[in-house]
Amino acid sequence: MIDGTLVRTDILVVGAGPGGLLAALSAKRNSPAGTRVTLVDSWTVGRTGHGAFSNAWTLVVFPEDDLEAVAREIVAGNDWLADQPLVQEVLATSFDRFGDLVGAGLEFP
């Protein structure tokens, strides 16, 4: 016997990481009125998987850091499914983006 709650839905989104959250929001916004969109996740929404990391950290590779090692760690942490050239590009420009945030008045500990 399976314990749980029966939910009737029109659109089911599995996974509440950033992609799942965006998919559910997009489905709700772009569906006819009354469409039931259900989002399910294995744990608390926004507090597990990569969502927790992306919500809690600003990752900056400083000029003295080993860009290749940081990129390798992130790609490996994503089971090699991450878009490797994109990860490399984001990390390579992260110090400049950090400078933009500081220039806009944001303070970082």
C-alpha positions in Angstrom: 0.0 0.0 0.0 1.3 3.5 -0.9 0.6 6.2 1.6 0.1 9.7 0.3 -2.3 12.3 -1.0 -4.2 12.0 -4.3 -3.9 15.2 -6.2 -5.7 15.9 -9.4 -3.7 18.1 -11.7 -3.5 19.1 -15.3 0.3 19.7 -15.3 2.8 18.0 -13.0 6.3 19.3 -12.6 8.7 17.0 -10.8 11.7 18.7 -9.2 11.7 22.0 -7.4 15.1 23.2 -8.4 15.4 26.4 -10.4 14.4 24.7 -13.6 11.3 23.1 -12.0 10.3 26.3 -10.3 10.6 28.2 -13.6 8.7 25.4 -15.5 5.8 25.5 -13.0 5.6 29.3 -13.0 5.7 29.3 -16.8 3.0 26.6 -17.1 0.7 28.5 -14.7 1.2 31.9 -16.5 0.8 30.5 -20.0 -2.1 28.0 -19.4 -5.8 28.8 -19.6 -7.5 30.0 -16.4 -8.3 27.2 -14.0 -5.4 25.0 -15.1 -4.1 23.1 -12.1 -0.3 23.0 -11.9 1.3 20.9 -9.3 5.0 21.0 -8.2 6.5 18.1 -6.3 9.9 17.6 -4.9 11.6 15.1 -2.7 12.2 17.6 0.1 11.6 21.2 1.0 11.2 23.5 -2.1 14.3 25.7 -2.5 16.3 24.0 0.2 17.7 20.9 -1.5 19.9 20.1 -4.5 21.3 22.9 -6.6 18.5 25.2 -5.6 19.9 25.5 -2.1 23.4 26.3 -3.5 22.2 28.8 -6.0 20.1 30.6 -3.4 22.7 30.8 -0.7 26.0 31.6 -2.5 27.6 34.1 -4.8 30.4 32.2 -6.5 33.3 34.3 -7.7 36.6 33.1 -9.2 39.2 35.6 -8.3 42.2 36.1 -10.6 44.5 34.2 -8.3 42.1 31.2 -8.1 42.4 28.1 -10.3 39.6 28.6 -12.8 40.0 25.0 -14.2 39.8 23.4 -10.8 36.7 25.3 -9.8 35.0 24.5 -13.1 35.9 20.8 -12.7 34.5 20.7 -9.2 31.2 22.2 -10.3 30.8 20.0 -13.3 31.7 16.9 -11.3 29.2 18.0 -8.6 26.5 18.0 -11.3 27.4 14.4 -12.3 29.0 15.8 -15.5 25.6 16.9 -16.8 26.3 20.6 -16.6 26.9 22.5 -19.8 30.7 22.6 -19.4 31.5 25.5 -21.8 28.7 27.6 -20.1 30.1 26.8 -16.6 33.5 27.8 -17.8 32.3 31.1 -19.3 30.2 32.0 -16.2 33.1 31.4 -13.9 35.6 33.2 -16.2 33.4 36.4 -16.1 32.4 36.0 -12.4 35.0 38.4 -11.1 33.9 41.1 -13.5 30.3 40.6 -12.5 31.3 40.7 -8.8 32.9 44.1 -9.6 29.6 45.2 -11.1 27.7 44.3 -8.0 30.3 46.1 -5.7 30.1 49.1 -8.0 26.3 49.1 -7.6 26.7 49.4 -3.9 26.3 45.9 -2.7 28.4 44.9 0.2 29.8 41.4 0.8 31.3 40.1 4.0 
